[in-house]
């Protein structure tokens, strides 16, 4: 039987208050199949990344290959007014 677990936690990183949310899914053998971690606010995420060291978080280009493309949305349409 697979399970889904959610965990909300608050902590301090440096002089920042950080709130984190973990979403963990396991398969019938108890092995982790999905782990999603969200951290807020952005200033707390930045402090956490700095505390963890270089390369600890993926860049936008790692997550979405077109993230570095200027002036286009995922659908390929041009953005107006930018």
C-alpha positions in Angstrom: 0.0 0.0 0.0 1.4 3.4 -0.9 1.2 6.3 1.5 1.3 10.1 1.3 2.7 12.2 4.2 2.7 16.0 4.6 4.8 17.7 7.1 4.9 21.4 8.0 7.8 22.8 10.0 9.2 26.2 11.1 12.8 26.9 11.8 15.4 29.7 11.9 18.2 29.9 9.4 20.7 32.6 10.3 18.5 35.6 11.1 15.6 34.4 9.0 12.4 32.6 10.0 11.7 29.8 7.5 8.5 27.7 7.0 8.8 24.5 5.1 6.3 22.0 3.7 7.3 18.4 2.7 5.1 16.1 0.6 6.4 12.5 0.7 5.0 9.6 -1.2 6.0 6.0 -0.8 5.3 2.8 -2.7 3.9 -0.5 -1.4 7.5 -1.4 -0.3 7.9 1.8 1.7 10.4 3.2 -0.7 10.2 6.9 -1.5 8.8 7.6 -4.9 8.2 11.4 -4.7 9.6 14.1 -2.4 8.5 17.7 -2.8 9.9 20.4 -0.5 8.6 23.9 -0.5 10.2 26.7 1.6 8.9 30.2 2.2 9.5 33.1 2.2 12.0 33.6 -0.6 14.5 35.3 1.8 14.4 32.2 4.0 14.9 29.9 1.0 18.0 32.0 0.0 19.3 31.8 3.5 18.8 28.0 3.6 20.5 27.6 0.2 23.5 29.7 1.4 23.7 27.6 4.6 23.6 24.3 2.6 26.4 25.5 0.3 26.9 25.9 -3.4 25.0 23.6 -5.8 22.5 22.5 -3.1 19.5 23.8 -5.0 18.7 23.4 -8.7 18.6 26.5 -10.9 15.6 27.4 -13.0 17.4 26.0 -16.0 17.8 22.6 -14.3 14.1 22.4 -13.6 12.8 23.7 -16.9 15.1 23.7 -19.9 13.5 26.7 -21.5 13.7 28.8 -18.3 16.7 30.8 -19.7 14.8 31.8 -22.8 13.9 35.4 -22.7 10.5 36.8 -23.9 8.7 33.5 -24.4 6.2 31.6 -22.3 6.1 27.8 -22.1 3.5 27.7 -24.9 6.0 29.5 -27.2 3.9 32.7 -27.5 5.5 36.0 -27.1 4.8 38.0 -23.9 3.3 41.4 -24.4 4.4 44.6 -22.6 7.9 43.4 -21.5 
